[in-house]
């Protein structure tokens, strides 16, 4: 990385310093590490000034020496592939000390693509053999990388919406059958002075109970299946507490909404007709 790389991308420096023009071949070898790596190497301690050494023999084949390097800075985690904040175990080397293939980032105040010919010309002037393979904005890179995730979210979101609609119809159907089978009971309760609001509240509670039992059973089975799948699929991410609570709230709310029509029907039972049914 060259100086001001992190400032260009808007990545905050959490401690220490950025690379400078003095970090070149012949000077002390230095590195900057990500926050996750710093916490993993020295939990609860400062990593600034400590030494880091590559012990993997493969490094010599990519022109990275095994000499110790002093950690001079810590930056926030960023996923290099997605160019977005995400947990990452990363070590950054100064460009002038470890020269290899890389990417050039330019911070533009106008249309970025208008600068492509200028940047390409400057790169060719510095090195005629330097290839300039592809120019893209960070927004375009993120859109391309996140396209599969967005497609998955759209597809699974559609299936989730369909499942929610089926559950609403199911709860409404069960309660409608329950109300129709209890028509005489509701008629008698209304005849002896029971308020329609109490009948509505009772049917709504029944719908909420059905939804609550379904949510509890679904969460239990889901957690078990997630643990089983996690043992076979590496990197499987299990939703946290907040998404689970949000999903439960949506399902319970949907169950109550689905109960509204049967509850209103129960409160409008014709007392005379219901008493004549048997």
C-alpha positions as CSV (number, residue, x, y, z in Angstrom):
1,X,0.0,0.0,0.0
2,X,1.2,3.5,-0.7
3,X,0.8,6.5,1.6
4,X,-2.8,7.9,1.9
5,X,-4.3,4.6,0.7
6,X,-6.6,4.3,3.7
7,X,-7.5,8.0,3.6
8,X,-8.5,7.6,0.0
9,X,-10.9,4.7,0.8
10,X,-12.1,6.4,4.0
11,X,-10.8,3.6,6.2
12,X,-10.1,5.0,9.7
13,X,-6.7,4.6,11.3
14,X,-7.4,3.2,14.8
15,X,-3.9,3.6,16.1
16,X,-0.3,4.4,15.1
17,X,0.5,6.0,11.8
18,X,0.0,5.6,8.1
19,X,2.8,4.6,5.6
20,X,5.0,7.5,4.5
21,X,7.4,8.1,1.7
22,X,10.2,7.1,4.1
23,X,8.9,3.5,4.2
24,X,11.0,2.3,1.2
25,X,13.6,-0.3,0.4
26,X,16.6,0.1,2.7
27,X,14.5,1.5,5.6
28,X,13.1,-0.4,8.5
29,X,10.5,-2.8,7.4
30,X,7.1,-1.9,8.7
31,X,3.5,-3.1,8.4
32,X,0.0,-2.1,9.3
33,X,-2.5,-4.7,10.6
34,X,-6.3,-4.9,10.7
35,X,-8.1,-4.5,14.0
36,X,-9.2,-8.2,14.0
37,X,-5.7,-9.4,13.5
38,X,-4.4,-7.1,16.3
39,X,-7.0,-8.4,18.7
40,X,-6.2,-12.0,17.8
41,X,-2.4,-11.6,18.1
42,X,-2.5,-9.6,21.3
43,X,-5.9,-9.7,23.0
44,X,-6.5,-6.5,25.0
45,X,-3.0,-5.2,24.4
46,X,-1.4,-2.7,22.1
47,X,0.3,-4.1,19.0
48,X,2.2,-1.0,18.1
49,X,5.9,-1.4,18.1
50,X,5.7,-5.2,18.2
51,X,7.5,-7.4,15.6
52,X,5.7,-9.6,13.0
53,X,7.6,-12.2,11.0
54,X,6.4,-14.3,8.1
55,X,7.3,-18.0,8.7
56,X,5.5,-19.5,5.7
57,X,8.1,-20.6,3.1
58,X,5.8,-19.8,0.3
59,X,6.3,-16.0,0.9
60,X,9.7,-16.1,-0.7
61,X,8.1,-17.1,-4.0
62,X,6.1,-13.9,-4.1
63,X,9.0,-11.7,-3.2
64,X,8.2,-11.2,0.4
65,X,11.2,-11.7,2.7
66,X,11.1,-13.3,6.1
67,X,12.7,-10.4,7.9
68,X,10.9,-9.1,11.1
69,X,8.6,-6.1,10.5
70,X,7.5,-3.5,13.1
71,X,3.8,-2.9,13.4
72,X,3.3,0.9,13.1
73,X,-0.4,1.1,12.7
74,X,-3.8,-0.5,13.2
75,X,-6.8,0.2,10.8
76,X,-10.4,-0.8,10.8
77,X,-11.4,-4.1,9.2
78,X,-12.2,-4.0,5.5
79,X,-13.0,-6.8,3.1
80,X,-10.4,-6.3,0.3
81,X,-12.6,-8.2,-2.2
82,X,-15.8,-6.3,-1.6
83,X,-14.0,-3.1,-0.6
84,X,-16.5,-2.8,2.3
85,X,-16.3,-3.0,6.1
86,X,-16.2,-6.6,7.3
87,X,-14.1,-8.7,9.7
88,X,-10.7,-9.3,8.1
89,X,-7.3,-10.8,9.1
90,X,-5.0,-8.5,7.0
91,X,-1.4,-7.4,7.0
92,X,-0.6,-4.3,4.9
93,X,2.9,-3.7,3.5
94,X,4.4,-0.5,2.1
95,X,4.3,-0.5,-1.7
96,X,8.0,0.7,-1.8
97,X,9.2,-2.2,0.3
98,X,7.1,-5.1,-1.1
99,X,6.5,-4.4,-4.8
100,X,4.0,-6.7,-6.4
101,X,0.9,-6.5,-8.6
102,X,-1.8,-4.3,-7.2
103,X,-4.6,-1.8,-7.7
104,X,-4.5,2.0,-8.0
105,X,-7.2,4.0,-6.2
106,X,-7.9,7.6,-7.1
107,X,-10.2,9.9,-5.1
108,X,-12.2,11.9,-7.6
109,X,-14.4,15.0,-7.0
110,X,-16.0,14.8,-10.5
111,X,-17.0,12.0,-12.8
112,X,-14.4,9.2,-12.1
113,X,-14.6,7.7,-15.5
114,X,-13.6,11.1,-17.0
115,X,-10.2,10.6,-15.3
116,X,-9.5,7.2,-16.7
117,X,-7.6,8.4,-19.9
118,X,-5.6,10.8,-17.8
119,X,-4.6,8.2,-15.2
120,X,-3.8,5.7,-17.9
121,X,-1.6,8.2,-19.7
122,X,0.3,9.0,-16.5
123,X,0.8,5.3,-15.7
124,X,2.2,4.7,-19.2
125,X,4.5,7.7,-18.8
126,X,5.9,6.2,-15.6
127,X,6.2,2.8,-17.0
128,X,5.5,1.9,-20.7
129,X,5.1,-1.8,-19.8
130,X,2.6,-1.2,-17.0
131,X,-0.7,-2.7,-18.0
132,X,-3.9,-0.9,-17.0
133,X,-6.4,-3.7,-17.1
134,X,-9.7,-2.4,-15.8
135,X,-11.1,0.9,-14.4
136,X,-14.1,0.9,-12.2
137,X,-15.6,2.9,-9.4
138,X,-15.9,1.4,-5.9
139,X,-19.7,1.5,-6.3
140,X,-19.4,-0.6,-9.5
141,X,-17.0,-3.0,-7.8
142,X,-19.4,-3.4,-4.8
143,X,-22.4,-3.8,-7.1
144,X,-20.6,-6.6,-9.1
145,X,-19.4,-8.4,-6.0
146,X,-22.7,-8.2,-4.1
147,X,-24.8,-9.1,-7.1
148,X,-25.0,-12.9,-6.1
149,X,-25.9,-11.9,-2.5
150,X,-28.6,-9.6,-3.7
151,X,-30.0,-12.2,-6.0
152,X,-30.1,-14.7,-3.2
153,X,-31.8,-12.2,-0.9
154,X,-34.4,-11.5,-3.6
155,X,-35.1,-15.2,-4.2
156,X,-35.2,-16.2,-0.6
157,X,-37.1,-13.1,0.3
158,X,-39.8,-14.1,-2.2
159,X,-40.0,-17.6,-0.8
160,X,-40.2,-16.1,2.8
161,X,-43.1,-13.9,1.7
162,X,-44.9,-16.8,0.1
163,X,-44.4,-18.9,3.3
164,X,-45.7,-15.9,5.4
165,X,-48.8,-15.7,3.2
166,X,-49.5,-19.4,3.5
167,X,-49.1,-19.2,7.3
168,X,-51.6,-16.2,7.4
169,X,-54.1,-18.2,5.3
170,X,-53.6,-21.2,7.6
171,X,-54.2,-19.3,10.8
172,X,-57.2,-17.6,9.3
173,X,-58.6,-20.9,8.1
174,X,-58.2,-22.6,11.5
175,X,-59.8,-19.7,13.3
176,X,-62.7,-19.5,10.8
177,X,-63.4,-23.2,11.4
178,X,-63.2,-22.7,15.1
179,X,-65.6,-19.7,15.0
180,X,-68.1,-21.6,12.8
181,X,-68.1,-24.5,15.2
182,X,-68.6,-22.3,18.2
183,X,-71.5,-20.2,16.7
184,X,-74.0,-21.4,19.4
185,X,-71.5,-20.6,22.2
186,X,-71.0,-17.1,20.9
187,X,-74.7,-16.6,20.5
188,X,-75.4,-17.7,24.1
189,X,-72.6,-15.4,25.5
190,X,-74.0,-12.5,23.6
191,X,-77.6,-13.3,24.7
192,X,-76.6,-13.2,28.4
193,X,-74.9,-9.8,28.0
194,X,-71.3,-10.6,27.1
195,X,-69.7,-7.6,25.3
196,X,-68.7,-8.2,21.6
197,X,-65.3,-6.8,22.4
198,X,-64.5,-9.6,24.8
199,X,-65.4,-12.2,22.1
200,X,-63.1,-10.4,19.6
201,X,-60.3,-10.3,22.2
202,X,-60.7,-14.1,22.9
203,X,-60.5,-15.0,19.2
204,X,-57.4,-12.7,18.8
205,X,-55.8,-14.4,21.8
206,X,-56.4,-17.8,20.2
207,X,-54.8,-16.6,17.0
208,X,-51.8,-15.2,18.9
209,X,-51.5,-18.5,20.8
210,X,-51.4,-20.5,17.6
211,X,-48.8,-18.1,16.2
212,X,-46.7,-18.3,19.4
213,X,-46.7,-22.0,19.5
214,X,-45.7,-22.1,15.8
215,X,-42.9,-19.6,16.4
216,X,-41.5,-21.5,19.4
217,X,-41.5,-24.8,17.6
218,X,-40.0,-23.2,14.5
219,X,-37.2,-21.6,16.4
220,X,-36.3,-24.8,18.3
221,X,-36.3,-26.9,15.1
222,X,-34.4,-24.1,13.2
223,X,-31.7,-24.0,15.8
224,X,-31.2,-27.7,15.8
225,X,-31.1,-27.8,12.0
226,X,-28.6,-24.9,12.0
227,X,-26.3,-26.7,14.3
228,X,-26.5,-29.9,12.2
229,X,-25.9,-28.0,9.0
230,X,-23.0,-26.0,10.5
231,X,-21.2,-29.3,11.2
232,X,-21.3,-30.1,7.5
233,X,-21.1,-26.7,5.8
234,X,-18.1,-24.6,6.6
235,X,-18.7,-20.9,7.2
236,X,-22.4,-21.2,7.7
237,X,-23.7,-18.0,9.3
238,X,-26.5,-18.4,11.9
239,X,-28.8,-15.3,12.3
240,X,-28.3,-13.5,15.6
241,X,-30.8,-12.7,18.4
242,X,-32.1,-9.5,16.7
243,X,-33.1,-11.1,13.4
244,X,-34.7,-14.0,15.3
245,X,-36.7,-11.6,17.5
246,X,-37.7,-9.5,14.4
247,X,-38.9,-12.6,12.5
248,X,-40.9,-13.8,15.6
249,X,-42.5,-10.4,15.9
250,X,-43.5,-10.3,12.2
251,X,-45.0,-13.8,12.5
252,X,-46.9,-13.0,15.7
253,X,-48.2,-9.8,14.2
254,X,-49.3,-11.6,11.1
255,X,-51.1,-14.2,13.2
256,X,-53.0,-11.5,15.0
257,X,-53.9,-9.8,11.7
258,X,-55.1,-13.1,10.3
259,X,-57.3,-13.5,13.4
260,X,-59.1,-10.2,12.8
261,X,-61.6,-11.4,10.2
262,X,-62.7,-14.5,12.2
263,X,-62.9,-12.4,15.4
264,X,-65.1,-9.8,13.7
265,X,-67.3,-12.6,12.4
266,X,-67.6,-14.1,15.9
267,X,-68.7,-10.7,17.3
268,X,-71.4,-10.3,14.7
269,X,-73.1,-13.7,15.3
270,X,-76.9,-13.5,15.0
271,X,-78.1,-14.5,18.5
272,X,-81.6,-15.7,17.4
273,X,-80.3,-17.7,14.5
274,X,-77.5,-19.3,16.5
275,X,-79.9,-20.4,19.3
276,X,-82.1,-22.1,16.7
277,X,-79.2,-24.1,15.1
278,X,-79.6,-27.0,17.5
